[in-house]
Amino acid sequence: MDENNISIITTSYNCEKYIETTVNSVLRQNSSVQYIVMDAASTDGTMELLEQYKHLIDVIVSEPDDGMYYGIQKGASYVNTEIMAWLNADDVYLPWTFSIVEDIFNQFPEVDWIIGQPSYMNEKDQCIKVSANAGSAYPGEYIKNGWFRPQFAGYLQQESMFWRKSLWDKVGGLNLDLKLAADFDLWTRFAKHAELYSVAVPLSSFRLRPGEQQSSVDGDKYTKEVESICEGLDSPGVLWKMLSNR
């Protein structure tokens, strides 16, 4: 491990409209960060924008790949810090994010995996919602069995998560056989080895772009992939179904 404290991977493809805001949200943190950007050979102005920041970004790769998860997995091979995460090319970190994350992992060596309060923004960079009533606890048994789904209290927010690289290495990273829900699958495998600790403040903001993002365009396919991951896992109990529906 080197002098940086946190490694962040961003994957991009034709994201010139938002990626500069995303990049600045990483680089303007008051922390030492290893920043890795994996671009899938964008054909718009994404690379021209990234070129302006090449002296501040540790790794920039632009080449064709087989999707976002391939870019993340490839980017993870460059990680040289104890703490890591990935941030999509249209989402942002908040000004206090890295300092809080560092303090938590430094003060609590037993913590391997954390999540902040879900936060959402629009295309104008305006924060439009903070889910202050989201789960204050995320039982490992529930995550391991895939119980955090829309019908059972909602998906876990990926851009608010940070974890130790040792946890990533332990599970072998992403399952690249999955095209849409490899993050959901990763959480089920993380939960076999670590508890997910909730942080009571937002650490990032997810940009809502209805009808544009893959998660909304391919929503049905994503759901089917999630269902395939959950096959063979324990089903939620009656009490969890009642509580999550409320």
N, C-alpha and C positions, 0 to 999 in steps of 0.2 A: 504494500500500500504506500502511496506517496503523500505529499503534503496536503492534497485536496481532501475535503471531508465528505463530500457528497458527489455522486455521479448521476447525471440526468441524461437520458436518451430521448431524443425527439425524432420521430420518423415523419417524412413529408412527401407529398406528391401533389404538385400544382396547388400550393397553398399560399401564393403570394399575397392574398388579401389579408391574411391573419398572422403569418409566421413571424413577422417582425415584432409584433406585440408579444407573441409567445417567447421569442428569443430574449427580448428585453426583460421579461418577467423573471427569467433565469439569471441573466448576467447582472442585473441590478440588485441582486441579493447581497447582503452584507456578510458573505461567507465565501470560503474557498470552494469552488466547484469545478469538477471535470464535466465539461459539456460535450456531448456526442450527438451529432446530427447525421442521420442516415436518410438520404434522399433517394427516391426511386426513379431517378432520371426525369425530373420535372421538365415540362416543355413550356412553362410560362415563365414568369420573372422570379421564381423562388430562388434560384441559384444566384441571380444577380444581387438579390437582397442579402443572401447569406455571405456573399463575397465581401460585403461591407463589414462583416463581423468576423472574418476569418482569423484576425489577430487575437480574438477573444474566445473563439470556439476551439476546443482542443482537437476534435476530430470532425471532419466533414467528408462524407463519402456520398457520391452521386453515381448510382449505377442501377440498372434494372434489377428488380427482385420479384419475389412471388407474393408480395403483400406486406402489410404493416408488421405482422408478427415476425416475418423473416428479418425485417429491418431491425426490430427490437432485439431479437436473438443475436443477430450479427453485431449490433451495437454493444451488447452486453459483453462480448469478447474483449472489448477495449477497457472495460471498467477496472479501475485500480484503487477504489476506495472501499470503505467498509459499508457505507450506506448507499443505496441506489433506488432509482425509480424511473418511470418513463412519463413523459408529458406529450400529449398529442399536439400537433402543429397549429391548433386553433384554440387551445385552452391556455390558462395562465396560472402562475403561482402568485401568491399575495406577498406584500413586502416583508412580512415577518416570518414567512414560511421556514426558511432554512435555519434561522437562529433557533426557532422552537424545536425543529426536528433534531438538530444537533444536541441541544440541551437534553432532550428526552433520551436519546440513545447513549449519551455520555453518562447521564445520571442513573440510568436504569439498565445495567448490563443484561438483565434477564429479559428485556424487551427486544424482540426481533422484528416486529411488524406493527405499524400504526396506521390509523386512518383519521382524517379530519372531518369536520362537519360538512356535509354536502352543500355546495354553493353553485349558483347558476348565473350566467351572464348572457346578454343578447349580442347582436351583431354590432351594436354601438359601444361595446365594452362596458355597458352598464350592468352592475350587479342587480339582478331582479328577484333573487330568492336565496335565502339561507335556510336550510332545513334544520332549524334549531331543535326540533323534536325528533330527529332521527335517532336511531338506536344508540344509547349511551354504552351499551355492551353488545358484543357480537360473539355469542358462544361458539367455541370451536366446533362442537358437535353439529351445530346448525350449518356452519359454513362448509364443513367437510362433506355434508350430505346434500349441499346445493339448495338449502332452504331459503336463501336470500334471492328471491325471484319476485317479479311483479305481483303475483298472486299471494306471496308470502312475505310482505314487508319491503319488497323492492331490491334491485341489484345494489351491490356494493360499488361505491364510486372510485374507480381506478385512479383518477388523477390526484386524489387526496391521499394515496397510499405511499408509504416509504417502508423499506425493509433492509435487513442486513444482507450483504452479498452471500454470506454463508448459508442463509436460508434458500436463496435462489439456486446456489450450487447444489444444495442438498436435494432439491426436487428436480434438478436438471433443466431449469428454465421452462420455456413454453413448449407446448405440444403443437408442432407445426403441421400435424395432420388436420388440425382445426383451422378453419378460415375466418370465422367470425367471433367465436366465443372462447378463444384460447385464454383470455384473461379470467373469465369465469372458472374455467378448468384449473387455472393456476391457483386461484384462491382455495379451491377444494383440496389441492395438494399441499399448499402452505399450511392449512389448518390441521393437517396430520402431524405437524411438527412444532407449530407455534400458535400462541394466542394472538388474536388481533385486538390491540388496545386502541380505544377511542380517545381522540383529542377533542376537547370541548370548544375548539375554534375552527373556522375554515382555514384550510391550508392551500386551497386552489379553487379555481372556478371553471366549471364546465360550460362551454359556449353552446347555447341552443341554436341550432340551424335546421329547423324542421324541413324535411323533404330533401335535404342536401347530404346529411351525414349517412354513412353506411348503416349505422345502427337504426336509423329510421327508414331508409330506403329498403334495406334488406331485413326489416324487423321480423318477418315471418321465418326467414331462413335462420336468423339468429336464435329465435325461440326453439326451432327444431333442433339446432345444434346443442343448445342448453339441455333440452330434453334427452338427447342422446347421451350427454355427459352424466345425467342423473339416473340413467337406467342402471339398475342394480344397486343403487344407493338406498339407504333407509328413507322411507316416506315421512313427511312431517306428522307429528301427533295432532290429535284433535285440539288440544289446548293451544299449541303454536298457531294452528290455522285460525282459531278464534281470535287470539290476540293480534296477529298480524293483519287480519281483516279489519279490526277496529282501528 
